[in-house]
Amino acid sequence: MQRLYDFLRRHPAWVDGFWALVLLGFSGLGAVSVDGAPGHHGSVPAALAVSAVLSVVVALRRRMPEKMVLLAAATGAAQLVLDIETTVGDFAMLVIIYTVAAIGARWASRFALAGGMSAATLAQIRWPEQHSSAAGNVAIAIFTTVPFVLAWVLGDSMRTRRAYFAQLEERAARLEKEREAQAKVAVAAERARIARELHDVVAHNVSVMVVQADGAAYVMDAAPDQARKALETISSTGRQALAEMRRLLGVLRTGEHQEGGEYVPQPNAEQIEDLVEQCRGSGLPVDFRVEGTPRPLPSGVELTAYRIVQEALTNTRKHGGPNAGASVRLVYFDDGLGLLVEDDGKGAPHELYEEGGADGQGHGLIGMRERVGMVGGTLDAGPRPGGGFRISALLPLKPAH
């Protein structure tokens, strides 16, 4: 049945043609059966000709509704003038009235309504009931007018409904485009912010290298061991600076940049505990645990870890509800840093995490993914079973090449 329905929707002209043949067949049978009957008006050939024209109206009603309503009106007028009494084929009048009300031009719709309301009255005046009083004929005219009005009302309702759904589809498409544009803007802004932060990280490393180089030059002759140690520090710091610079260039690969803004010292992993204390002071219970042996991490990894925890806890505080609690786990592995931030609140819609940053600066999961991807890590975020939200990240100590 579904295949048949789909076929009929794809070939509406065939459907109309089929019903036109059916209508012509019944009209022919009706005209032959009443031929010669007492009180019958019009000849059989004339009735068949009228039925054939009205069948054409049904067959072409969707292709040219305005022309077909005019043809139907002309056919009805010919019936009145030539005294061809109504037949089964006149059912096409209802069909074309519905069609123009649904898909035709406005003038054609109004014309069809006026014609439908007058057709029954004109037919009753032209062929009144012989055994009915004047009041009876008026009642019959009113009663037979109702189907024409209902056909127009049904067609106009269909037009209104289609216009409503078309408006909804247009609005949905526009909102989808706006959402995509906002997401692109969010990514661009977040990348620019990350670039500024990494710029400060690289600048710090270069400053350390300069200080160590000056110290090594000063003690080169007096204390060779100290000079050698300073050179080793310069070497390791330089490699780290190159790695951070590589990430910076990766962020700026699209040529996006943002001028202005101050470069201030950026937070690190050790300051996550201070961040947790701030959240506790604001009324959010947070369980904070560190597993493994803490050790120095690349600046980009520490900054990414801090921002992920900050974003997650701020979202919990804003959207978790009055009784929400959170937990933060930092796990030091041999080759990376693991993060797990969970809350048991009612949570915010997933779209909010995608589209908007919790602290007014970041951009939710968009920003998190950009940061984690920049250091070569992985991020998993989503609702927890039973309520709340979970964010899990693994940040490698060595960036992926």
C-alpha positions as CSV (number, residue, x, y, z in Angstrom):
1,M,0.0,0.0,0.0
2,Q,2.9,2.4,0.8
3,R,4.4,1.8,-2.7
4,L,1.0,2.4,-4.3
5,Y,0.6,5.6,-2.3
6,D,4.0,6.8,-3.3
7,F,3.3,6.0,-6.9
8,L,0.1,8.0,-6.8
9,R,1.8,11.0,-5.3
10,R,4.5,10.9,-8.0
11,H,1.9,10.7,-10.8
12,P,-1.0,13.0,-10.0
13,A,-1.9,13.5,-13.6
14,W,-2.5,9.8,-14.1
15,V,-4.8,9.8,-11.0
16,D,-6.8,12.7,-12.4
17,G,-7.0,11.0,-15.8
18,F,-8.3,7.8,-14.2
19,W,-11.1,9.6,-12.3
20,A,-12.0,11.6,-15.4
21,L,-12.6,8.3,-17.3
22,V,-14.6,6.9,-14.4
23,L,-16.7,10.1,-14.3
24,L,-17.2,10.0,-18.1
25,G,-18.3,6.3,-17.9
26,F,-20.9,6.9,-15.2
27,S,-22.1,10.0,-17.0
28,G,-22.7,8.0,-20.2
29,L,-24.6,5.3,-18.3
30,G,-26.7,7.9,-16.6
31,A,-27.5,9.7,-19.8
32,V,-28.5,6.5,-21.6
33,S,-30.6,5.3,-18.7
34,V,-32.7,8.5,-18.4
35,D,-33.2,8.9,-22.2
36,G,-36.8,9.2,-22.9
37,A,-37.8,9.3,-19.3
38,P,-40.7,11.6,-18.4
39,G,-39.6,15.1,-17.4
40,H,-36.1,14.5,-18.8
41,H,-34.5,17.5,-20.6
42,G,-31.9,17.5,-23.3
43,S,-30.7,15.0,-25.8
44,V,-28.3,12.2,-25.1
45,P,-25.5,13.4,-27.5
46,A,-25.7,16.9,-25.9
47,A,-25.5,15.3,-22.4
48,L,-22.5,13.2,-23.4
49,A,-20.8,16.2,-24.9
50,V,-21.2,18.1,-21.6
51,S,-19.9,15.1,-19.6
52,A,-16.9,14.8,-21.9
53,V,-16.0,18.5,-21.3
54,L,-16.4,18.1,-17.6
55,S,-14.2,15.0,-17.6
56,V,-11.5,17.1,-19.3
57,V,-11.9,19.6,-16.5
58,V,-11.2,16.8,-13.9
59,A,-8.2,15.5,-16.0
60,L,-6.5,18.9,-16.3
61,R,-7.6,20.5,-13.0
62,R,-4.1,20.4,-11.4
63,R,-2.2,21.5,-14.5
64,M,-4.3,24.5,-15.3
65,P,-6.9,25.1,-12.5
66,E,-7.8,28.7,-13.5
67,K,-8.6,27.7,-17.1
68,M,-10.5,24.7,-16.0
69,V,-12.8,26.6,-13.7
70,L,-13.6,29.0,-16.5
71,L,-14.3,26.0,-18.8
72,A,-16.5,24.5,-16.1
73,A,-18.4,27.7,-15.7
74,A,-18.9,28.0,-19.5
75,T,-20.2,24.4,-19.6
76,G,-22.6,25.1,-16.8
77,A,-23.9,28.1,-18.6
78,A,-24.3,26.1,-21.8
79,Q,-26.4,23.5,-19.9
80,L,-28.7,26.3,-18.7
81,V,-29.1,27.8,-22.2
82,L,-29.4,24.5,-24.1
83,D,-31.7,23.0,-21.4
84,I,-29.4,20.0,-20.7
85,E,-30.4,18.8,-17.3
86,T,-27.8,18.1,-14.7
87,T,-26.0,14.7,-14.9
88,V,-23.4,12.7,-12.9
89,G,-20.7,14.6,-14.8
90,D,-21.7,17.8,-13.0
91,F,-19.8,16.4,-10.0
92,A,-16.8,17.9,-11.7
93,M,-18.1,21.3,-10.6
94,L,-17.4,20.3,-6.9
95,V,-13.9,18.9,-7.9
96,I,-12.8,22.1,-9.7
97,I,-14.1,24.3,-6.9
98,Y,-12.1,22.4,-4.4
99,T,-9.0,22.5,-6.7
100,V,-9.0,26.2,-7.3
101,A,-9.6,27.0,-3.7
102,A,-6.6,24.8,-2.7
103,I,-4.0,25.6,-5.4
104,G,-5.5,28.2,-7.8
105,A,-5.1,31.9,-8.0
106,R,-7.1,34.0,-5.5
107,W,-9.4,35.5,-8.2
108,A,-10.2,32.0,-9.4
109,S,-10.9,30.9,-5.9
110,R,-13.4,33.7,-5.3
111,F,-14.9,33.2,-8.8
112,A,-15.4,29.5,-7.9
113,L,-17.1,30.3,-4.6
114,A,-19.5,32.7,-6.3
115,G,-20.2,30.3,-9.1
116,G,-20.8,27.4,-6.7
117,M,-23.2,29.4,-4.5
118,S,-25.2,30.4,-7.6
119,A,-25.1,27.2,-9.5
120,A,-27.7,25.3,-7.4
121,T,-30.1,28.2,-7.4
122,L,-29.9,28.7,-11.2
123,A,-30.4,25.0,-11.7
124,Q,-33.4,25.0,-9.5
125,I,-34.9,28.0,-11.3
126,R,-34.2,26.4,-14.7
127,W,-35.6,22.9,-13.7
128,P,-37.9,23.4,-10.7
129,E,-39.5,20.4,-9.0
130,Q,-43.0,20.0,-10.6
131,H,-44.6,18.7,-7.4
132,S,-43.0,21.1,-4.9
133,S,-44.1,24.4,-3.7
134,A,-42.1,27.6,-4.1
135,A,-40.8,27.3,-0.5
136,G,-39.9,23.7,-1.2
137,N,-37.9,24.7,-4.3
138,V,-36.1,27.4,-2.2
139,A,-35.2,24.8,0.4
140,I,-33.9,22.4,-2.2
141,A,-31.8,25.2,-3.7
142,I,-30.3,26.0,-0.3
143,F,-29.7,22.3,0.5
144,T,-27.9,21.7,-2.8
145,T,-25.8,24.8,-2.4
146,V,-24.2,23.3,0.8
147,P,-21.9,20.8,-1.1
148,F,-20.4,23.6,-3.2
149,V,-19.7,25.7,-0.2
150,L,-18.2,22.8,1.7
151,A,-16.0,21.9,-1.3
152,W,-14.6,25.5,-1.4
153,V,-14.1,25.6,2.4
154,L,-12.2,22.3,2.3
155,G,-10.0,23.5,-0.5
156,D,-9.3,26.9,1.2
157,S,-8.4,25.0,4.4
158,M,-6.0,22.9,2.5
159,R,-4.4,26.0,1.0
160,T,-4.0,27.5,4.5
161,R,-2.5,24.3,5.9
162,R,0.0,24.0,3.1
163,A,1.0,27.7,3.5
164,Y,1.5,27.1,7.2
165,F,3.7,24.0,6.7
166,A,5.7,25.8,4.0
167,Q,6.3,28.7,6.5
168,L,7.4,26.2,9.1
169,E,9.8,24.5,6.7
170,E,11.2,27.9,5.6
171,R,11.7,28.9,9.2
172,A,13.4,25.6,10.2
173,A,15.7,26.0,7.2
174,R,16.6,29.6,8.2
175,L,17.2,28.6,11.8
176,E,19.4,25.7,10.7
177,K,21.5,28.1,8.6
178,E,21.7,30.6,11.4
179,R,22.8,27.9,13.8
180,E,25.5,26.7,11.4
181,A,26.7,30.3,11.0
182,Q,26.7,30.8,14.8
183,A,28.7,27.6,15.2
184,K,31.3,28.8,12.7
185,V,31.5,32.1,14.5
186,A,31.9,30.3,17.8
187,V,34.7,28.2,16.4
188,A,36.5,31.2,15.0
189,A,36.2,33.2,18.2
190,E,37.4,30.2,20.3
191,R,40.4,29.6,18.0
192,A,41.4,33.2,18.3
193,R,41.1,33.1,22.1
194,I,43.2,29.9,22.2
195,A,45.8,31.5,19.9
196,R,46.2,34.4,22.3
197,E,46.6,32.0,25.2
198,L,49.2,29.9,23.4
199,H,51.0,33.0,22.4
200,D,51.5,33.8,26.0
201,V,52.7,30.2,26.7
202,V,55.3,30.4,23.9
203,A,56.4,33.9,25.0
204,H,57.0,32.5,28.5
205,N,59.1,29.7,27.3
206,V,61.1,32.0,25.1
207,S,61.7,34.3,28.1
208,V,63.0,31.3,30.1
209,M,65.3,30.4,27.3
210,V,66.7,34.0,27.2
211,V,67.2,34.1,30.9
212,Q,69.0,30.7,30.9
213,A,71.1,31.7,28.0
214,D,72.2,34.9,29.7
215,G,73.0,32.9,32.9
216,A,75.0,30.3,30.9
217,A,77.1,33.0,29.2
218,Y,77.8,34.6,32.6
219,V,79.0,31.4,34.3
220,M,80.5,29.7,31.2
221,D,84.1,30.0,32.4
222,A,83.6,30.0,36.2
223,A,81.1,27.2,36.5
224,P,80.9,24.9,33.5
225,D,78.5,22.5,35.2
226,Q,76.0,25.2,35.8
227,A,76.4,26.4,32.2
228,R,75.8,22.9,31.0
229,K,72.6,22.6,33.1
230,A,71.4,25.9,31.8
231,L,71.9,24.8,28.2
232,E,70.0,21.6,28.9
233,T,67.2,23.7,30.3
234,I,67.3,25.8,27.1
235,S,67.1,22.7,25.0
236,S,64.1,21.2,26.7
237,T,62.3,24.6,27.0
238,G,63.0,25.2,23.3
239,R,61.5,21.8,22.3
240,Q,58.4,22.6,24.4
241,A,58.2,26.1,22.8
242,L,58.4,24.5,19.3
243,A,55.6,22.1,20.2
244,E,53.4,24.9,21.4
245,M,54.2,27.0,18.4
246,R,53.2,24.0,16.1
247,R,49.9,23.9,17.9
248,L,49.5,27.6,17.5
249,L,50.1,27.4,13.8
250,G,47.6,24.6,13.6
251,V,45.0,26.8,15.2
252,L,45.7,29.6,12.8
253,R,45.8,27.3,9.7
254,T,42.7,29.0,8.4
255,G,44.2,32.4,8.6
256,E,41.8,33.5,11.4
257,H,43.2,36.0,13.9
258,Q,41.9,38.5,16.3
259,E,43.7,41.7,17.2
260,G,43.8,43.3,20.5
261,G,43.4,41.7,23.9
262,E,45.8,41.5,26.8
263,Y,48.2,38.6,27.2
264,V,48.1,37.6,30.9
265,P,49.6,34.6,32.7
266,Q,47.4,31.6,32.0
267,P,46.2,29.1,34.6
268,N,47.7,25.6,35.0
269,A,46.8,22.3,36.4
270,E,47.8,23.2,40.0
271,Q,45.2,26.0,40.0
272,I,42.4,23.6,39.3
273,E,42.2,23.1,43.1
274,D,41.8,26.8,43.6
275,L,39.0,26.8,41.0
276,V,37.3,24.0,42.9
277,E,37.5,26.0,46.1
278,Q,35.9,29.0,44.3
279,C,33.0,26.8,43.2
280,R,32.6,25.5,46.7
281,G,32.5,29.0,48.0
282,S,29.7,29.9,45.6
283,G,27.6,27.0,47.0
284,L,28.4,24.2,44.7
285,P,29.6,21.0,46.5
286,V,32.5,19.6,44.5
287,D,34.4,16.4,45.3
288,F,38.0,16.9,44.0
289,R,40.5,14.0,43.8
290,V,43.9,13.6,42.2
291,E,45.1,10.1,41.3
292,G,48.6,9.3,40.3
293,T,51.8,11.3,40.8
294,P,51.4,15.0,39.9
295,R,54.3,16.2,37.7
296,P,55.0,19.1,35.4
297,L,53.0,19.0,32.2
298,P,53.3,20.9,28.9
299,S,51.7,24.4,29.2
300,G,49.1,23.7,26.5
301,V,47.9,20.5,28.3
302,E,47.6,22.3,31.7
303,L,45.7,25.2,30.1
304,T,43.4,22.8,28.3
305,A,42.7,20.8,31.5
306,Y,42.0,24.0,33.5
307,R,39.6,25.4,30.9
308,I,37.6,22.1,30.6
309,V,37.1,21.9,34.3
310,Q,36.2,25.6,34.5
311,E,33.6,25.2,31.7
312,A,32.1,22.0,33.1
313,L,31.7,23.4,36.7
314,T,30.3,26.7,35.5
315,N,27.7,24.8,33.5
316,T,26.8,22.7,36.6
317,R,26.5,25.8,38.7
318,K,24.2,27.6,36.2
319,H,22.1,24.7,35.0
320,G,22.4,21.9,37.5
321,G,19.7,23.1,39.9
322,P,19.7,24.1,43.6
323,N,20.8,20.7,44.9
324,A,23.3,19.7,42.3
325,G,26.8,18.4,43.2
326,A,29.8,17.7,41.1
327,S,33.0,15.7,41.2
328,V,36.4,16.3,39.5
329,R,39.0,13.7,39.0
330,L,42.5,14.3,37.7
331,V,44.4,11.1,36.8
332,Y,48.1,11.3,36.0
333,F,49.0,8.4,33.6
334,D,52.5,7.7,32.3
335,D,51.7,9.1,28.9
336,G,48.9,11.6,29.6
337,L,46.4,13.3,31.9
338,G,42.9,12.1,32.4
339,L,40.0,14.3,33.3
340,L,36.5,13.3,34.6
341,V,34.0,15.9,35.6
342,E,30.5,14.8,36.5
343,D,27.4,16.3,38.1
344,D,24.1,14.9,39.4
345,G,21.9,18.0,38.5
346,K,19.1,18.3,36.1
347,G,21.5,19.4,33.5
348,A,21.2,21.8,30.6
349,P,20.1,20.8,27.1
350,H,22.9,19.3,25.1
351,E,22.4,22.0,22.5
352,L,23.4,24.6,25.1
353,Y,26.7,22.9,25.7
354,E,27.2,22.8,21.9
355,E,26.3,26.4,21.2
356,G,27.1,28.6,24.2
357,G,29.9,28.9,26.6
358,A,29.1,28.7,30.2
359,D,31.5,31.4,31.4
360,G,30.5,33.9,28.7
361,Q,33.8,33.5,27.1
362,G,34.1,29.9,25.8
363,H,31.7,28.1,23.6
364,G,30.7,24.9,25.4
365,L,31.6,21.6,23.7
366,I,32.7,23.5,20.6
367,G,35.5,25.2,22.6
368,M,36.4,22.0,24.5
369,R,36.7,20.0,21.3
370,E,38.9,22.7,19.8
371,R,41.2,22.7,22.8
372,V,41.4,18.9,23.2
373,G,42.0,18.4,19.5
374,M,44.7,21.0,19.5
375,V,46.8,19.0,22.0
376,G,46.0,15.7,20.3
377,G,43.5,14.4,22.9
378,T,40.1,12.9,23.0
379,L,36.8,14.2,24.5
380,D,33.6,12.4,25.4
381,A,30.6,14.3,26.7
382,G,27.0,13.5,27.3
383,P,24.2,12.9,29.8
384,R,24.7,10.5,32.6
385,P,22.3,7.5,33.2
386,G,19.9,8.7,35.8
387,G,20.5,12.4,35.3
388,G,23.4,14.9,35.2
389,F,26.2,15.4,32.8
390,R,29.6,13.8,32.3
391,I,32.7,15.2,30.5
392,S,35.7,12.9,30.1
393,A,38.9,13.9,28.4
394,L,42.3,12.3,27.9
395,L,45.2,14.7,27.2
396,P,48.4,13.1,25.9
397,L,51.7,14.5,27.1
398,K,53.1,14.3,23.6
399,P,51.1,15.9,20.8
400,A,50.0,13.7,17.9
401,H,51.9,14.4,14.6
